[in-house]
Every structure is written in structure tokens, then in C-alpha cells.
Amino acid sequence: TTAAATTTAAPTTTTTAAPTTTADPAAAARVARISTAAALAGTWEGEWRNTTFGSDGPIDAEVTVNVEAAFALMTVDLGGFVFGADDPEPATIEFDLVVPSPYETRFGVFGRVETDIAADGSFTMVAADVPGDRIASMVVEGQITPTSLTATYTIEFEGGGDPALGEVEVTKTG
């Protein structure tokens, strides 16, 4: 007689998928906005130059950031003959860092301003309807880093004509 062959069951293995995590892109972007704003907090000084008409003046700014409230304030004092008028009063721009740009606010002599800031520090500030009867609009385009801001601007006049062009250079001093 021949003995029957015996079989052994192959061992079974169970594979468990690795846990997945889903990052909240909106939360990550909010953290990045707050972190960027915090790096900009401090005192800034520089100047603006109207390269078309040769006028210029100082710029002093103070940036404060409340990280917990995700809120920033930037107070800007422009000196000189701004828009062909006397030295304007300082103005403050408010940034609710919970929401992404563009940020809309009223900004002194510029009226309603919309500011769009990209993750790389490039920005555009548009004052589409400057108060008064001489200036129609102003657009400022530039780059901001934790230590400097450089920009160019274009001013359009009521009634048309060639625009006025200018430059802005500001450095963080404290």
C-alpha cells in the first residue's frame, strides 16, 4: 500500500494599507500668509520718485501682525507733494490673513485700494478710482521680501493724456 500524500497549507499574509493623511490646502495657505506677514513686521523707510515730473518724497511704514488673530496692519506715511497736493495724512491698510488676497481697503489719498500679493512676494496694488478731480487711477507693481520692497507705479489722469510713472524703494529698518 502506498501512503497518501499530505499537503500543508501555504501561510497567508495580510497587507494593511498605510494610513493616509489629507492636508488641508486652505489651512496650509493661511499658515503661509501669517508666517509671511510676521516676517514683514517692523519699521520700514524709503522713498518714492515720480520719474515723469521729478517729484519725490519719503515713505515711512510700520507693519504690525497679530499672529493669533491672523491680522496685520500697515500704516504708511507718504511725504512730499503726493498727486500734486500737500503731504497727505498717514493711512492704514488692514489685512485679514484668514482670507487669501486680494485685500480691499480704503487707503487715505488713494481711496479704495485692492492689493493682490502672491506667494513669491510679487504684488499689485490698484487704486481704480482715486478721490478728487485730477487723478483717475494708480497701479503699483512690485516685489516684497522680508527686508525690502521695490515697485514701479503708473498714474492715469482724469481726461486722459500720458500717464505719470514712478518708482518706490523701501527697506526694513527695524
C-alpha positions as protocol buffer text, in pm:
chain_id: "A"
residue {
  index: 1
  type: THR
  ca { x: 0 y: 0 z: 0 }
}
residue {
  index: 2
  type: THR
  ca { x: 108 y: 349 z: -66 }
}
residue {
  index: 3
  type: ALA
  ca { x: 60 y: 622 z: 189 }
}
residue {
  index: 4
  type: ALA
  ca { x: -146 y: 922 z: 80 }
}
residue {
  index: 5
  type: ALA
  ca { x: 49 y: 1242 z: 28 }
}
residue {
  index: 6
  type: THR
  ca { x: 0 y: 1508 z: 289 }
}
residue {
  index: 7
  type: THR
  ca { x: -39 y: 1874 z: 198 }
}
residue {
  index: 8
  type: THR
  ca { x: 48 y: 2176 z: 401 }
}
residue {
  index: 9
  type: ALA
  ca { x: -146 y: 2498 z: 357 }
}
residue {
  index: 10
  type: ALA
  ca { x: 57 y: 2793 z: 245 }
}
residue {
  index: 11
  type: PRO
  ca { x: 86 y: 3069 z: 507 }
}
residue {
  index: 12
  type: THR
  ca { x: -144 y: 3364 z: 446 }
}
residue {
  index: 13
  type: THR
  ca { x: -32 y: 3720 z: 472 }
}
residue {
  index: 14
  type: THR
  ca { x: -250 y: 4019 z: 523 }
}
residue {
  index: 15
  type: THR
  ca { x: -142 y: 4353 z: 386 }
}
residue {
  index: 16
  type: THR
  ca { x: -277 y: 4660 z: 558 }
}
residue {
  index: 17
  type: ALA
  ca { x: -274 y: 4986 z: 363 }
}
residue {
  index: 18
  type: ALA
  ca { x: -69 y: 5263 z: 518 }
}
residue {
  index: 19
  type: PRO
  ca { x: -282 y: 5534 z: 675 }
}
residue {
  index: 20
  type: THR
  ca { x: -328 y: 5836 z: 453 }
}
residue {
  index: 21
  type: THR
  ca { x: -332 y: 6193 z: 566 }
}
residue {
  index: 22
  type: THR
  ca { x: -511 y: 6465 z: 381 }
}
residue {
  index: 23
  type: ALA
  ca { x: -355 y: 6806 z: 413 }
}
residue {
  index: 24
  type: ASP
  ca { x: -593 y: 7099 z: 421 }
}
residue {
  index: 25
  type: PRO
  ca { x: -460 y: 7327 z: 145 }
}
residue {
  index: 26
  type: ALA
  ca { x: -660 y: 7626 z: 274 }
}
residue {
  index: 27
  type: ALA
  ca { x: -512 y: 7585 z: 623 }
}
residue {
  index: 28
  type: ALA
  ca { x: -160 y: 7549 z: 482 }
}
residue {
  index: 29
  type: ALA
  ca { x: -206 y: 7865 z: 273 }
}
residue {
  index: 30
  type: ARG
  ca { x: -337 y: 8054 z: 578 }
}
residue {
  index: 31
  type: VAL
  ca { x: -34 y: 7947 z: 784 }
}
residue {
  index: 32
  type: ALA
  ca { x: 193 y: 8063 z: 499 }
}
residue {
  index: 33
  type: ARG
  ca { x: 19 y: 8404 z: 481 }
}
residue {
  index: 34
  type: ILE
  ca { x: 54 y: 8454 z: 856 }
}
residue {
  index: 35
  type: SER
  ca { x: 420 y: 8345 z: 852 }
}
residue {
  index: 36
  type: THR
  ca { x: 499 y: 8578 z: 562 }
}
residue {
  index: 37
  type: ALA
  ca { x: 325 y: 8872 z: 730 }
}
residue {
  index: 38
  type: ALA
  ca { x: 509 y: 8805 z: 1056 }
}
residue {
  index: 39
  type: ALA
  ca { x: 842 y: 8822 z: 869 }
}
residue {
  index: 40
  type: LEU
  ca { x: 743 y: 9166 z: 736 }
}
residue {
  index: 41
  type: ALA
  ca { x: 655 y: 9310 z: 1078 }
}
residue {
  index: 42
  type: GLY
  ca { x: 863 y: 9610 z: 1178 }
}
residue {
  index: 43
  type: THR
  ca { x: 963 y: 9958 z: 1069 }
}
residue {
  index: 44
  type: TRP
  ca { x: 1028 y: 10044 z: 704 }
}
residue {
  index: 45
  type: GLU
  ca { x: 1180 y: 10356 z: 543 }
}
residue {
  index: 46
  type: GLY
  ca { x: 1242 y: 10463 z: 187 }
}
residue {
  index: 47
  type: GLU
  ca { x: 1128 y: 10696 z: -87 }
}
residue {
  index: 48
  type: TRP
  ca { x: 904 y: 10735 z: -388 }
}
residue {
  index: 49
  type: ARG
  ca { x: 1012 y: 10911 z: -709 }
}
residue {
  index: 50
  type: ASN
  ca { x: 783 y: 11037 z: -985 }
}
residue {
  index: 51
  type: THR
  ca { x: 1015 y: 10988 z: -1282 }
}
residue {
  index: 52
  type: THR
  ca { x: 779 y: 11178 z: -1514 }
}
residue {
  index: 53
  type: PHE
  ca { x: 758 y: 11505 z: -1317 }
}
residue {
  index: 54
  type: GLY
  ca { x: 1068 y: 11479 z: -1095 }
}
residue {
  index: 55
  type: SER
  ca { x: 884 y: 11497 z: -763 }
}
residue {
  index: 56
  type: ASP
  ca { x: 976 y: 11269 z: -474 }
}
residue {
  index: 57
  type: GLY
  ca { x: 927 y: 11215 z: -106 }
}
residue {
  index: 58
  type: PRO
  ca { x: 991 y: 10988 z: 189 }
}
residue {
  index: 59
  type: ILE
  ca { x: 796 y: 10678 z: 285 }
}
residue {
  index: 60
  type: ASP
  ca { x: 776 y: 10561 z: 646 }
}
residue {
  index: 61
  type: ALA
  ca { x: 579 y: 10248 z: 730 }
}
residue {
  index: 62
  type: GLU
  ca { x: 506 y: 10035 z: 1033 }
}
residue {
  index: 63
  type: VAL
  ca { x: 381 y: 9677 z: 994 }
}
residue {
  index: 64
  type: THR
  ca { x: 228 y: 9501 z: 1294 }
}
residue {
  index: 65
  type: VAL
  ca { x: 98 y: 9144 z: 1293 }
}
residue {
  index: 66
  type: ASN
  ca { x: -124 y: 8965 z: 1541 }
}
residue {
  index: 67
  type: VAL
  ca { x: -37 y: 8602 z: 1464 }
}
residue {
  index: 68
  type: GLU
  ca { x: -307 y: 8453 z: 1689 }
}
residue {
  index: 69
  type: ALA
  ca { x: -582 y: 8666 z: 1532 }
}
residue {
  index: 70
  type: ALA
  ca { x: -434 y: 8628 z: 1180 }
}
residue {
  index: 71
  type: PHE
  ca { x: -448 y: 9002 z: 1127 }
}
residue {
  index: 72
  type: ALA
  ca { x: -195 y: 9261 z: 1004 }
}
residue {
  index: 73
  type: LEU
  ca { x: -190 y: 9640 z: 994 }
}
residue {
  index: 74
  type: MET
  ca { x: 37 y: 9851 z: 776 }
}
residue {
  index: 75
  type: THR
  ca { x: 48 y: 10224 z: 848 }
}
residue {
  index: 76
  type: VAL
  ca { x: 210 y: 10426 z: 569 }
}
residue {
  index: 77
  type: ASP
  ca { x: 317 y: 10788 z: 583 }
}
residue {
  index: 78
  type: LEU
  ca { x: 397 y: 10936 z: 241 }
}
residue {
  index: 79
  type: GLY
  ca { x: 579 y: 11266 z: 243 }
}
residue {
  index: 80
  type: GLY
  ca { x: 616 y: 11524 z: -28 }
}
residue {
  index: 81
  type: PHE
  ca { x: 386 y: 11659 z: -293 }
}
residue {
  index: 82
  type: VAL
  ca { x: 166 y: 11349 z: -349 }
}
residue {
  index: 83
  type: PHE
  ca { x: -64 y: 11371 z: -653 }
}
residue {
  index: 84
  type: GLY
  ca { x: 32 y: 11737 z: -687 }
}
residue {
  index: 85
  type: ALA
  ca { x: -115 y: 11818 z: -346 }
}
residue {
  index: 86
  type: ASP
  ca { x: 17 y: 11874 z: 6 }
}
residue {
  index: 87
  type: ASP
  ca { x: 171 y: 11599 z: 218 }
}
residue {
  index: 88
  type: PRO
  ca { x: -116 y: 11356 z: 295 }
}
residue {
  index: 89
  type: GLU
  ca { x: -202 y: 11219 z: 637 }
}
residue {
  index: 90
  type: PRO
  ca { x: -70 y: 10870 z: 722 }
}
residue {
  index: 91
  type: ALA
  ca { x: -307 y: 10588 z: 627 }
}
residue {
  index: 92
  type: THR
  ca { x: -353 y: 10231 z: 747 }
}
residue {
  index: 93
  type: ILE
  ca { x: -423 y: 9919 z: 542 }
}
residue {
  index: 94
  type: GLU
  ca { x: -581 y: 9623 z: 722 }
}
residue {
  index: 95
  type: PHE
  ca { x: -512 y: 9265 z: 616 }
}
residue {
  index: 96
  type: ASP
  ca { x: -734 y: 8980 z: 737 }
}
residue {
  index: 97
  type: LEU
  ca { x: -488 y: 8696 z: 688 }
}
residue {
  index: 98
  type: VAL
  ca { x: -757 y: 8430 z: 730 }
}
residue {
  index: 99
  type: VAL
  ca { x: -868 y: 8500 z: 373 }
}
residue {
  index: 100
  type: PRO
  ca { x: -643 y: 8499 z: 67 }
}
residue {
  index: 101
  type: SER
  ca { x: -568 y: 8812 z: -134 }
}
residue {
  index: 102
  type: PRO
  ca { x: -681 y: 9028 z: -296 }
}
residue {
  index: 103
  type: TYR
  ca { x: -732 y: 9254 z: 4 }
}
residue {
  index: 104
  type: GLU
  ca { x: -965 y: 9551 z: -31 }
}
residue {
  index: 105
  type: THR
  ca { x: -948 y: 9857 z: 190 }
}
residue {
  index: 106
  type: ARG
  ca { x: -966 y: 10235 z: 188 }
}
residue {
  index: 107
  type: PHE
  ca { x: -621 y: 10387 z: 194 }
}
residue {
  index: 108
  type: GLY
  ca { x: -610 y: 10760 z: 255 }
}
residue {
  index: 109
  type: VAL
  ca { x: -532 y: 10968 z: -51 }
}
residue {
  index: 110
  type: PHE
  ca { x: -562 y: 10663 z: -282 }
}
residue {
  index: 111
  type: GLY
  ca { x: -925 y: 10584 z: -194 }
}
residue {
  index: 112
  type: ARG
  ca { x: -1041 y: 10225 z: -234 }
}
residue {
  index: 113
  type: VAL
  ca { x: -743 y: 10001 z: -294 }
}
residue {
  index: 114
  type: GLU
  ca { x: -723 y: 9636 z: -393 }
}
residue {
  index: 115
  type: THR
  ca { x: -393 y: 9463 z: -315 }
}
residue {
  index: 116
  type: ASP
  ca { x: -304 y: 9120 z: -452 }
}
residue {
  index: 117
  type: ILE
  ca { x: 3 y: 8951 z: -302 }
}
residue {
  index: 118
  type: ALA
  ca { x: 142 y: 8630 z: -450 }
}
residue {
  index: 119
  type: ALA
  ca { x: 328 y: 8361 z: -257 }
}
residue {
  index: 120
  type: ASP
  ca { x: 657 y: 8469 z: -418 }
}
residue {
  index: 121
  type: GLY
  ca { x: 623 y: 8825 z: -280 }
}
residue {
  index: 122
  type: SER
  ca { x: 517 y: 8990 z: -605 }
}
residue {
  index: 123
  type: PHE
  ca { x: 224 y: 9224 z: -559 }
}
residue {
  index: 124
  type: THR
  ca { x: -12 y: 9455 z: -743 }
}
residue {
  index: 125
  type: MET
  ca { x: -195 y: 9741 z: -574 }
}
residue {
  index: 126
  type: VAL
  ca { x: -476 y: 9904 z: -773 }
}
residue {
  index: 127
  type: ALA
  ca { x: -650 y: 10229 z: -679 }
}
residue {
  index: 128
  type: ALA
  ca { x: -909 y: 10226 z: -956 }
}
residue {
  index: 129
  type: ASP
  ca { x: -1091 y: 10544 z: -857 }
}
residue {
  index: 130
  type: VAL
  ca { x: -864 y: 10790 z: -676 }
}
residue {
  index: 131
  type: PRO
  ca { x: -1068 y: 11061 z: -497 }
}
residue {
  index: 132
  type: GLY
  ca { x: -1053 y: 11411 z: -645 }
}
residue {
  index: 133
  type: ASP
  ca { x: -1075 y: 11554 z: -991 }
}
residue {
  index: 134
  type: ARG
  ca { x: -715 y: 11522 z: -1119 }
}
residue {
  index: 135
  type: ILE
  ca { x: -609 y: 11159 z: -1079 }
}
residue {
  index: 136
  type: ALA
  ca { x: -817 y: 10879 z: -1230 }
}
residue {
  index: 137
  type: SER
  ca { x: -626 y: 10573 z: -1107 }
}
residue {
  index: 138
  type: MET
  ca { x: -296 y: 10435 z: -989 }
}
residue {
  index: 139
  type: VAL
  ca { x: -140 y: 10090 z: -1027 }
}
residue {
  index: 140
  type: VAL
  ca { x: 167 y: 9982 z: -826 }
}
residue {
  index: 141
  type: GLU
  ca { x: 351 y: 9661 z: -916 }
}
residue {
  index: 142
  type: GLY
  ca { x: 647 y: 9528 z: -726 }
}
residue {
  index: 143
  type: GLN
  ca { x: 827 y: 9275 z: -516 }
}
residue {
  index: 144
  type: ILE
  ca { x: 846 y: 9250 z: -138 }
}
residue {
  index: 145
  type: THR
  ca { x: 1092 y: 9045 z: 67 }
}
residue {
  index: 146
  type: PRO
  ca { x: 1143 y: 9033 z: 444 }
}
residue {
  index: 147
  type: THR
  ca { x: 1393 y: 9321 z: 410 }
}
residue {
  index: 148
  type: SER
  ca { x: 1296 y: 9530 z: 105 }
}
residue {
  index: 149
  type: LEU
  ca { x: 1021 y: 9647 z: -125 }
}
residue {
  index: 150
  type: THR
  ca { x: 1076 y: 9772 z: -479 }
}
residue {
  index: 151
  type: ALA
  ca { x: 799 y: 9878 z: -713 }
}
residue {
  index: 152
  type: THR
  ca { x: 702 y: 10086 z: -1011 }
}
residue {
  index: 153
  type: TYR
  ca { x: 379 y: 10279 z: -1045 }
}
residue {
  index: 154
  type: THR
  ca { x: 161 y: 10426 z: -1315 }
}
residue {
  index: 155
  type: ILE
  ca { x: -78 y: 10715 z: -1256 }
}
residue {
  index: 156
  type: GLU
  ca { x: -357 y: 10780 z: -1507 }
}
residue {
  index: 157
  type: PHE
  ca { x: -515 y: 11127 z: -1519 }
}
residue {
  index: 158
  type: GLU
  ca { x: -878 y: 11231 z: -1543 }
}
residue {
  index: 159
  type: GLY
  ca { x: -934 y: 11338 z: -1902 }
}
residue {
  index: 160
  type: GLY
  ca { x: -656 y: 11114 z: -2038 }
}
residue {
  index: 161
  type: GLY
  ca { x: -311 y: 11208 z: -2160 }
}
residue {
  index: 162
  type: ASP
  ca { x: 21 y: 11041 z: -2095 }
}
residue {
  index: 163
  type: PRO
  ca { x: 47 y: 10867 z: -1758 }
}
residue {
  index: 164
  type: ALA
  ca { x: 296 y: 10961 z: -1485 }
}
residue {
  index: 165
  type: LEU
  ca { x: 545 y: 10691 z: -1398 }
}
residue {
  index: 166
  type: GLY
  ca { x: 741 y: 10637 z: -1080 }
}
residue {
  index: 167
  type: GLU
  ca { x: 947 y: 10414 z: -856 }
}
residue {
  index: 168
  type: VAL
  ca { x: 934 y: 10308 z: -492 }
}
residue {
  index: 169
  type: GLU
  ca { x: 1221 y: 10171 z: -283 }
}
residue {
  index: 170
  type: VAL
  ca { x: 1170 y: 10085 z: 84 }
}
residue {
  index: 171
  type: THR
  ca { x: 1396 y: 9897 z: 328 }
}
residue {
  index: 172
  type: LYS
  ca { x: 1315 y: 9733 z: 660 }
}
residue {
  index: 173
  type: THR
  ca { x: 1500 y: 9924 z: 930 }
}
residue {
  index: 174
  type: GLY
  ca { x: 1374 y: 9763 z: 1247 }
}
